[in-house]
Amino acid sequence: MLSDIIDAVRAGQPLRITGGDSKPGLGHAVTGADLCLSPLADLISHEPAELILVAQPGLPLAELNRLLSANGQALAFDPPDLGPLYGRPAGGGTLGGIVATGLSGPGRVKAGAVRDHVLGMTAISGDGRTFRSGGKVVKNVTGFDLPKLLTGAHGTLGIMTEIVVKVLPAPPVSKTLVLAGIEGAEATRAMADALGSAAEVGAAAWTPSYLPLDGLLPDRTPCALLRLDGVSVSVADRLSALDRLLAGRAAMAVLDGDESAALWSCLRDAMPFAERPDLDVWRLSVPPMAGMGALSAIRAAIPRALGWLDWGGGLVWVGVPGGMSDAGAGIVRGSVGTDGHATLMRAPDPVKAVVPVFQLLPAPLAALTARVRAQFDPAGILNPGRMGA
């Protein structure tokens, strides 16, 4: 398979690089010969005591999660399963797909992003060279950090053939403190206070009263959600600390075990939008204190828009009614200001033909990005146009 990849690259024709193809609508369409990495699905090594795993990019994420769970471990950045958002079955994603797209779930606020967990990588550049960077150590200072550069590059800088990731112990207990009836600045402040406390909050989100969550939360009630992970005694003590810190701000309840896991999986995988194919979907990254304002501004301009906050307000999921020629791009991107960016996660191809999926970069940064791509892919054959340039 590796020799076939090198031959395909050296042929010099545009390549559409895929794995599980669970997110076919993410990014701009690519025209080229299909190069599917799903046959590269081997687990090369797993060293539970060292918290290190080495695998090929086609390893299914569902299989990887089962393996880690059996060893009491997990990927702490909560990788989302966005297959249903694109009309695909759940469980179709791969390790390579998560790394290539750089998508992190609710756990990012405490554990860090995908790139913080990728320790090393072997890949093939656009001119057929194989290169390796990083290794099986948490700290690697042997040169430029290429794994971080390729993470989130959507396959435009290299074809991954081997990935080294850091894994962490899975928390034995996970509970969610629900603050019911809180919204606006009060909700933002509550999440900020909780995240800034010694309670070690593992995830923080806010859901509005209009968001359908299938009985996971009280109907028609805005809620701030604070997840605590760890051993039972620690979680109980930290819940008590949060109860004292946030006393009087909202009615409180605690979700345990399966209820807590189901709620966070729903938000992580954007299931409220997976069940609404009539909506075009945006994912905004903003300073946490600005998330509520961005969502409110969008809702004021597009009253039928839906959305919620994750990452303590730093991540905003927004769905706007389909049929808008630009998916509300002017309004949505205007809401993030100069300190954030917005990605059009799902929209019809005619919309993406006129609206950049990814936030346009300032001219100096765009020029630097072009120079980096020219170094890794001189002929521009790796997923050409996927990121719009």
C-alpha positions as CSV (number, residue, x, y, z in Angstrom):
1,M,0.0,0.0,0.0
2,L,2.8,2.4,0.8
3,S,4.5,1.9,-2.5
4,D,1.1,2.5,-4.2
5,I,0.8,5.8,-2.4
6,I,4.2,6.9,-3.5
7,D,3.5,5.8,-7.1
8,A,0.3,7.8,-7.1
9,V,2.0,10.9,-5.7
10,R,4.9,10.7,-8.2
11,A,2.4,10.4,-11.1
12,G,1.8,14.1,-10.4
13,Q,-2.0,14.0,-10.8
14,P,-4.4,15.7,-8.3
15,L,-5.4,13.3,-5.5
16,R,-8.5,13.3,-3.3
17,I,-7.3,11.8,-0.1
18,T,-9.8,10.1,2.2
19,G,-10.0,7.6,5.0
20,G,-13.4,6.5,6.4
21,D,-15.0,9.4,4.3
22,S,-17.3,10.1,7.3
23,K,-17.2,13.9,6.8
24,P,-17.6,14.2,3.0
25,G,-19.1,17.7,3.2
26,L,-16.3,19.2,5.3
27,G,-14.3,21.6,3.2
28,H,-14.5,22.5,-0.5
29,A,-14.9,19.7,-3.1
30,V,-11.8,18.2,-4.5
31,T,-11.5,17.0,-8.0
32,G,-8.9,14.3,-8.5
33,A,-8.1,10.6,-8.3
34,D,-9.4,8.9,-5.1
35,L,-6.6,7.8,-2.7
36,C,-8.3,6.0,0.2
37,L,-6.2,5.3,3.2
38,S,-8.6,3.0,4.9
39,P,-6.5,-0.1,4.1
40,L,-3.8,1.5,6.3
41,A,-5.6,0.4,9.5
42,D,-3.1,-1.4,11.6
43,L,-2.4,-0.8,15.3
44,I,1.3,-0.7,15.3
45,S,1.9,-0.6,19.0
46,H,0.2,0.3,22.2
47,E,2.2,0.8,25.4
48,P,-0.5,1.3,28.1
49,A,2.1,2.0,30.9
50,E,3.8,4.6,28.8
51,L,0.5,6.2,27.6
52,I,1.6,5.9,24.0
53,L,-0.2,4.5,20.9
54,V,1.1,4.2,17.4
55,A,-1.3,3.4,14.6
56,Q,-1.9,3.9,10.9
57,P,-4.3,6.6,9.8
58,G,-7.1,4.2,8.6
59,L,-7.6,2.7,12.1
60,P,-11.3,3.2,12.8
61,L,-11.9,5.5,15.7
62,A,-14.6,3.2,17.1
63,E,-12.1,0.3,17.2
64,L,-9.5,2.6,18.7
65,N,-11.9,3.7,21.4
66,R,-12.8,0.1,22.2
67,L,-9.1,-0.8,22.6
68,L,-8.4,2.1,24.8
69,S,-11.5,1.5,26.9
70,A,-10.5,-2.1,27.5
71,N,-7.2,-0.7,29.0
72,G,-8.9,2.0,31.0
73,Q,-7.7,4.8,28.7
74,A,-9.1,7.3,26.3
75,L,-8.3,10.2,23.9
76,A,-8.7,13.0,26.4
77,F,-9.6,15.6,23.7
78,D,-13.0,13.9,23.1
79,P,-12.8,13.4,19.3
80,P,-16.3,14.0,17.8
81,D,-18.1,11.6,15.5
82,L,-19.6,13.9,12.9
83,G,-20.7,11.1,10.5
84,P,-24.4,11.7,11.2
85,L,-24.0,15.4,10.6
86,Y,-23.2,14.5,7.0
87,G,-25.8,11.8,6.6
88,R,-23.4,9.0,7.3
89,P,-23.6,6.2,9.9
90,A,-22.1,6.8,13.3
91,G,-18.7,5.2,13.9
92,G,-17.2,5.6,10.5
93,G,-14.4,8.0,11.4
94,T,-10.7,7.2,11.6
95,L,-7.7,8.3,13.6
96,G,-6.3,9.9,10.5
97,G,-9.5,11.8,9.8
98,I,-9.5,13.3,13.3
99,V,-5.9,14.3,13.1
100,A,-6.3,15.7,9.5
101,T,-9.3,17.9,10.5
102,G,-8.0,18.8,14.0
103,L,-11.4,18.4,15.5
104,S,-11.6,18.4,19.3
105,G,-14.7,17.8,21.5
106,P,-15.7,19.2,24.9
107,G,-12.6,17.8,26.7
108,R,-10.5,20.4,24.9
109,V,-11.0,23.0,27.7
110,K,-9.0,20.9,30.1
111,A,-7.0,18.3,28.1
112,G,-6.0,20.5,25.1
113,A,-6.6,20.2,21.4
114,V,-5.8,17.3,19.0
115,R,-2.4,18.8,18.1
116,D,-1.4,18.7,21.8
117,H,-1.8,14.9,21.8
118,V,-0.1,14.1,18.5
119,L,3.5,13.2,19.4
120,G,4.9,12.0,16.1
121,M,4.0,11.3,12.5
122,T,5.3,9.6,9.4
123,A,4.0,11.1,6.1
124,I,4.6,11.3,2.4
125,S,5.0,14.8,0.9
126,G,3.6,16.0,-2.5
127,D,6.8,15.1,-4.3
128,G,6.9,11.6,-3.0
129,R,9.3,11.9,-0.2
130,T,8.7,10.1,3.1
131,F,9.4,12.1,6.2
132,R,9.2,11.4,10.0
133,S,8.9,13.9,12.8
134,G,8.4,13.6,16.5
135,G,8.4,10.3,18.3
136,K,7.3,8.4,21.4
137,V,8.0,11.1,23.9
138,V,5.7,13.7,25.3
139,K,8.4,16.5,24.9
140,N,10.3,16.5,21.6
141,V,12.5,19.4,20.8
142,T,14.5,17.9,17.9
143,G,13.4,20.5,15.4
144,F,10.3,22.1,13.8
145,D,7.1,20.4,15.1
146,L,5.8,19.0,11.9
147,P,3.0,16.9,13.5
148,K,1.4,20.0,14.8
149,L,1.7,21.6,11.4
150,L,0.0,18.6,9.6
151,T,-2.7,18.3,12.3
152,G,-5.7,20.3,11.0
153,A,-4.2,20.7,7.5
154,H,-6.9,18.5,5.9
155,G,-4.4,16.4,4.0
156,T,-3.0,19.4,2.0
157,L,0.6,19.1,3.4
158,G,1.2,15.4,3.4
159,I,-0.3,11.9,3.4
160,M,-0.1,10.4,6.9
161,T,1.0,6.8,7.1
162,E,1.8,6.5,10.8
163,I,0.6,8.5,13.8
164,V,1.9,8.5,17.4
165,V,-0.6,9.8,19.9
166,K,-0.6,10.4,23.7
167,V,-3.4,8.6,25.5
168,L,-4.6,9.2,29.1
169,P,-6.3,7.2,31.8
170,A,-10.1,7.3,31.4
171,P,-11.8,8.8,34.4
172,P,-13.7,6.2,36.4
173,V,-16.5,8.7,37.3
174,S,-18.0,11.5,35.3
175,K,-20.8,13.7,36.5
176,T,-22.4,16.9,35.2
177,L,-23.6,19.8,37.3
178,V,-26.6,21.4,35.6
179,L,-27.4,25.0,36.3
180,A,-31.0,25.4,35.1
181,G,-32.6,28.6,34.1
182,I,-29.4,30.6,33.5
183,E,-28.6,32.5,30.4
184,G,-26.8,35.5,28.9
185,A,-24.0,37.1,30.8
186,E,-24.9,35.2,34.0
187,A,-24.3,31.9,32.2
188,T,-21.0,33.1,30.7
189,R,-19.8,34.3,34.1
190,A,-20.8,31.0,35.8
191,M,-18.9,29.0,33.3
192,A,-15.8,31.3,33.6
193,D,-15.9,31.2,37.4
194,A,-16.2,27.4,37.4
195,L,-13.4,26.9,34.9
196,G,-11.2,29.4,36.8
197,S,-11.8,27.6,40.1
198,A,-9.8,24.7,41.7
199,A,-12.7,22.3,40.8
200,E,-10.9,21.1,37.6
201,V,-13.9,21.3,35.4
202,G,-13.4,19.0,32.5
203,A,-16.0,20.5,30.1
204,A,-18.3,23.5,30.2
205,A,-21.3,24.2,27.8
206,W,-24.5,26.2,27.6
207,T,-27.7,25.1,25.9
208,P,-30.6,27.5,25.2
209,S,-34.3,26.8,25.9
210,Y,-35.1,26.3,22.2
211,L,-32.6,23.5,21.5
212,P,-34.2,20.1,21.3
213,L,-32.2,17.6,23.4
214,D,-34.6,14.6,23.5
215,G,-35.2,14.6,27.2
216,L,-31.5,14.9,28.1
217,L,-32.2,18.2,29.9
218,P,-35.4,20.0,31.3
219,D,-37.5,21.1,28.4
220,R,-37.5,24.8,27.4
221,T,-34.9,25.6,30.1
222,P,-31.6,27.3,29.4
223,C,-28.8,25.4,31.2
224,A,-25.1,25.8,31.9
225,L,-23.4,22.4,32.1
226,L,-20.2,21.7,34.0
227,R,-18.6,18.2,33.8
228,L,-16.3,16.8,36.5
229,D,-14.2,13.7,35.8
230,G,-12.1,11.6,38.1
231,V,-12.3,9.2,41.0
232,S,-15.5,9.2,43.1
233,V,-14.2,11.0,46.2
234,S,-12.6,13.7,44.2
235,V,-15.6,14.3,42.0
236,A,-17.9,14.5,45.1
237,D,-15.6,17.0,46.7
238,R,-15.3,19.2,43.6
239,L,-19.1,19.1,43.1
240,S,-19.5,20.4,46.6
241,A,-17.0,23.2,45.9
242,L,-18.9,24.2,42.8
243,D,-22.2,24.2,44.7
244,R,-20.7,26.7,47.2
245,L,-19.1,28.8,44.4
246,L,-22.3,29.0,42.3
247,A,-24.9,29.0,45.1
248,G,-27.9,31.2,44.4
249,R,-27.2,31.7,40.7
250,A,-29.5,28.9,39.4
251,A,-31.4,25.8,40.3
252,M,-28.9,22.9,40.4
253,A,-29.1,19.2,39.6
254,V,-26.5,16.5,38.9
255,L,-26.5,14.0,36.1
256,D,-24.6,10.7,36.7
257,G,-23.0,8.1,34.6
258,D,-24.9,7.2,31.4
259,E,-27.1,10.4,31.5
260,S,-24.0,12.6,31.7
261,A,-22.2,10.7,28.9
262,A,-25.3,10.8,26.6
263,L,-25.6,14.6,27.0
264,W,-22.0,15.3,26.2
265,S,-21.9,12.9,23.3
266,C,-25.0,14.6,21.9
267,L,-23.3,18.0,22.0
268,R,-19.9,16.7,20.9
269,D,-21.3,15.1,17.8
270,A,-23.6,18.0,16.9
271,M,-26.6,15.7,17.0
272,P,-29.2,18.5,17.2
273,F,-28.0,19.5,13.7
274,A,-27.6,15.9,12.5
275,E,-31.3,15.6,13.0
276,R,-32.0,18.9,11.1
277,P,-30.7,18.4,7.5
278,D,-32.6,21.6,6.5
279,L,-30.0,23.7,8.4
280,D,-26.6,25.0,7.2
281,V,-24.1,24.5,10.0
282,W,-21.3,26.8,11.3
283,R,-18.7,26.2,13.9
284,L,-17.3,29.3,15.5
285,S,-14.1,29.7,17.6
286,V,-14.1,32.9,19.7
287,P,-12.7,34.2,23.0
288,P,-14.9,32.4,25.6
289,M,-16.4,35.6,27.0
290,A,-17.6,36.5,23.5
291,G,-19.5,33.3,22.6
292,M,-22.8,34.3,24.0
293,G,-22.7,37.7,22.3
294,A,-21.8,36.1,19.0
295,L,-24.7,33.7,19.2
296,S,-27.1,36.4,20.3
297,A,-26.0,38.7,17.4
298,I,-26.7,35.9,14.9
299,R,-30.1,35.1,16.4
300,A,-31.0,38.7,16.3
301,A,-30.3,38.9,12.6
302,I,-31.5,35.4,11.7
303,P,-34.3,34.6,14.2
304,R,-34.7,31.0,13.1
305,A,-31.0,30.2,13.8
306,L,-30.2,27.7,16.5
307,G,-27.1,27.2,18.5
308,W,-25.3,26.4,21.7
309,L,-21.9,27.0,23.4
310,D,-19.1,24.7,24.3
311,W,-15.6,25.2,25.6
312,G,-16.9,27.6,28.2
313,G,-18.2,29.8,25.4
314,G,-15.2,29.5,23.2
315,L,-16.9,27.2,20.7
316,V,-20.2,28.2,19.2
317,W,-22.3,25.8,17.1
318,V,-24.8,27.6,14.9
319,G,-27.4,26.3,12.4
320,V,-29.1,28.7,10.0
321,P,-32.1,28.0,7.8
322,G,-31.2,26.4,4.5
323,G,-32.0,28.3,1.3
324,M,-29.9,31.4,2.1
325,S,-27.5,32.0,-0.9
326,D,-24.6,32.6,1.4
327,A,-25.6,30.5,4.5
328,G,-25.7,33.8,6.4
329,A,-21.9,34.1,6.0
330,G,-21.8,37.9,6.3
331,I,-23.8,37.8,9.6
332,V,-22.0,34.8,11.0
333,R,-18.5,36.0,10.2
334,G,-19.3,39.5,11.3
335,S,-20.3,38.1,14.7
336,V,-16.9,36.7,15.5
337,G,-15.0,40.0,15.0
338,T,-11.2,40.1,14.5
339,D,-10.4,37.6,17.4
340,G,-12.3,34.6,16.1
341,H,-13.0,32.5,13.0
342,A,-16.0,30.7,11.6
343,T,-16.0,27.4,9.6
344,L,-18.9,26.5,7.4
345,M,-19.3,22.8,8.4
346,R,-22.3,21.8,6.3
347,A,-23.9,23.5,3.3
348,P,-24.9,22.6,-0.3
349,D,-22.1,22.7,-2.9
350,P,-23.6,25.7,-4.7
351,V,-23.3,27.7,-1.4
352,K,-19.7,26.5,-0.8
353,A,-18.9,27.5,-4.4
354,V,-19.4,31.2,-3.5
355,V,-18.7,31.2,0.3
356,P,-15.2,30.3,1.7
357,V,-15.6,27.3,4.0
358,F,-12.7,28.4,6.2
359,Q,-12.1,31.9,7.5
360,L,-10.0,33.9,5.0
361,L,-6.5,34.6,6.4
362,P,-4.9,38.0,6.6
363,A,-2.6,38.6,3.7
364,P,0.7,38.1,5.5
365,L,-0.5,34.8,7.0
366,A,-2.0,33.7,3.7
367,A,1.4,34.3,2.0
368,L,3.2,32.3,4.7
369,T,0.7,29.4,4.4
370,A,1.2,29.4,0.6
371,R,5.0,29.1,1.1
372,V,4.6,26.3,3.5
373,R,2.4,24.4,1.2
374,A,4.8,24.9,-1.7
375,Q,7.5,23.3,0.4
376,F,5.5,20.2,1.2
377,D,3.4,19.9,-2.1
378,P,5.2,21.8,-4.9
379,A,2.8,20.7,-7.6
380,G,-0.3,21.3,-5.5
381,I,-1.7,17.7,-5.9
382,L,-2.7,16.9,-2.3
383,N,-6.4,17.6,-1.8
384,P,-6.2,20.6,-4.1
385,G,-8.8,23.3,-3.2
386,R,-10.0,21.4,0.0
387,M,-9.2,24.5,2.1
388,G,-10.2,26.9,-0.6
389,A,-6.7,27.9,-1.8
